[in-house]
């Protein structure tokens, strides 16, 4: 999906709707799954250097590892891509280049995944902490899961250019950025 400019004429009625922000989880759900033209997705600093993989059953969830795969992907998430990160990095760091909606998938093993050594517990954001920071869960995608973490949760947030985020929800499995495929 193009995020910088419109390449197709969109009816004026659609432009009167909030094009850059999701007002509720139903809007966010439709925008990532069935109506990608509805919202502008954020772009990320150094996005040309990021490695994105297709969110499909059987696809490896980590870069350079074939140990874990997506095992359940809800049909509406067909066409979505996810950011491939090193296995068990634990933390997702990103900076928004152009504002729009950001989607992440997180493990639902809140504050779990390993023993407390390494000082990681102080960095953990529980679901209630994500909500306080403006992230909203999309309940329709609760079936998303991988062979590493089991159930995953999908969240969205409207972000402005320049925002920097550091998100950890457990010891090993870092949250993953999601975007529409082109």
C-alpha positions in Angstrom: 0.0 0.0 0.0 1.3 3.5 -0.9 1.5 5.7 2.2 2.9 8.9 0.9 0.5 9.8 -1.9 -2.8 8.7 -3.4 -2.4 7.0 -6.7 -6.1 6.3 -7.2 -8.9 8.7 -7.2 -11.0 8.2 -4.1 -14.6 9.5 -3.9 -14.9 12.8 -2.0 -17.3 11.1 0.5 -14.4 8.9 1.7 -12.1 11.9 2.1 -14.6 13.4 4.6 -14.0 10.4 6.9 -10.9 10.4 9.0 -8.3 9.1 6.5 -5.3 9.1 8.8 -6.6 7.7 12.1 -8.7 4.8 13.3 -11.5 5.8 15.6 -12.3 2.3 16.9 -11.1 -1.3 16.6 -13.7 -2.2 13.9 -12.2 0.6 11.7 -8.7 -0.7 12.4 -9.8 -4.3 11.8 -11.3 -3.4 8.4 -8.3 -1.2 7.4 -5.7 -4.0 8.0 -7.8 -6.8 6.5 -10.6 -5.9 4.0 -10.4 -2.2 3.3 -6.7 -1.2 3.3 -7.5 2.1 1.4 -9.6 3.3 4.4 -6.6 4.4 6.6 -3.1 5.6 6.0 -0.6 3.3 7.6 2.5 4.7 9.3 5.9 4.2 7.6 9.0 3.6 9.6 12.5 5.0 9.7 14.9 2.8 7.8 12.0 0.9 6.3 14.0 0.1 3.2 16.4 -1.9 5.4 13.6 -3.8 7.2 12.8 -7.4 6.3 9.1 -8.1 6.0 7.6 -11.6 5.7 4.1 -12.7 4.6 1.8 -13.5 7.5 0.8 -17.0 6.5 0.5 -20.4 8.1 3.7 -22.3 7.9 5.9 -19.2 7.4 8.9 -18.8 9.8 8.3 -16.1 12.4 11.9 -15.1 13.0 14.7 -14.1 10.6 17.4 -16.7 10.1 15.5 -19.4 12.0 13.2 -22.2 10.8 12.4 -23.3 14.4 9.0 -21.5 14.8 6.2 -20.8 12.3 2.8 -19.1 12.2 0.3 -22.0 12.8 -3.0 -20.1 12.8 -3.6 -16.9 10.8 -7.2 -15.6 10.7 -8.4 -15.3 7.1 -8.9 -11.5 7.3 -5.1 -11.1 7.8 -4.4 -12.5 4.4 -2.1 -10.1 2.6 -0.6 -8.7 5.8 3.2 -8.7 6.3 5.1 -8.8 9.5 8.5 -7.5 10.5 11.1 -10.3 10.6 13.4 -9.9 13.6 16.1 -12.1 15.1 14.8 -15.0 17.2 14.1 -14.1 20.8 15.3 -10.5 20.7 12.7 -9.7 23.3 12.2 -6.0 22.5 10.6 -4.2 19.5 12.1 -0.7 18.8 10.8 1.4 16.0 10.5 5.1 15.0 7.6 6.4 12.9 8.6 8.2 9.8 5.2 9.4 8.5 2.2 9.3 10.7 -0.7 6.9 10.5 -1.9 3.7 12.0 0.6 1.2 13.4 -0.2 -2.4 14.0 1.7 -4.9 16.3 1.2 -8.5 17.2 2.3 -9.5 20.7 2.6 -12.7 22.7 -0.2 -13.1 25.2 2.2 -14.7 27.8 2.3 -11.3 29.5 5.4 -11.0 31.6 6.3 -14.6 31.0 8.5 -16.6 28.7 11.4 -17.2 31.1 13.0 -16.7 34.4 13.6 -13.2 35.8 17.4 -13.0 35.2 18.7 -10.2 33.1 16.6 -7.3 34.4 14.0 -7.6 31.6 11.0 -7.6 34.0 11.2 -3.8 34.6 10.8 -3.3 30.8 7.6 -5.3 30.4 4.4 -3.7 29.3 1.3 -5.6 30.3 -1.9 -5.3 28.2 -3.1 -2.6 30.6 0.1 -0.6 30.1 -0.2 -0.8 26.3 -3.8 0.5 26.7 -2.6 3.4 28.8 -0.1 4.3 26.0 -3.0 4.4 23.5 -2.8 0.9 22.0 -6.1 -0.8 21.4 -6.6 -4.6 20.9 -8.5 -6.0 17.9 -10.5 -8.8 19.4 -11.4 -10.2 16.0 -7.9 -11.5 15.4 -7.6 -13.5 18.7 -7.0 -16.8 16.8 -3.5 -15.6 15.5 -0.9 -17.9 16.9 2.6 -19.2 16.4 4.5 -22.4 17.4 6.7 -20.2 19.7 4.4 -18.2 21.8 1.0 -19.7 21.1 -1.8 -17.1 21.1 -0.9 -13.6 19.8 -2.8 -10.4 20.2 -3.1 -7.7 17.6 -3.1 -4.0 18.7 -3.2 -0.7 16.8 -2.4 2.9 17.6 -2.5 6.1 15.7 1.0 7.5 15.6 2.6 10.8 14.6 5.8 11.2 12.7 8.9 11.1 14.9 7.4 8.9 17.6 9.8 6.3 19.0 8.5 3.2 20.7 10.2 0.4 22.7 7.8 -2.5 23.5 8.5 -5.7 25.4 5.7 -7.9 26.7 7.7 -10.9 27.8 11.3 -12.2 28.1 12.1 -13.6 24.7 9.3 -13.1 22.1 9.3 -9.5 20.8 6.2 -7.9 19.4 6.1 -7.7 15.6 5.1 -4.8 13.4 2.3 -5.6 10.9 1.6 -3.8 7.6 -0.4 -4.4 4.5 1.4 -6.2 1.6 1.7 -4.5 -1.7 
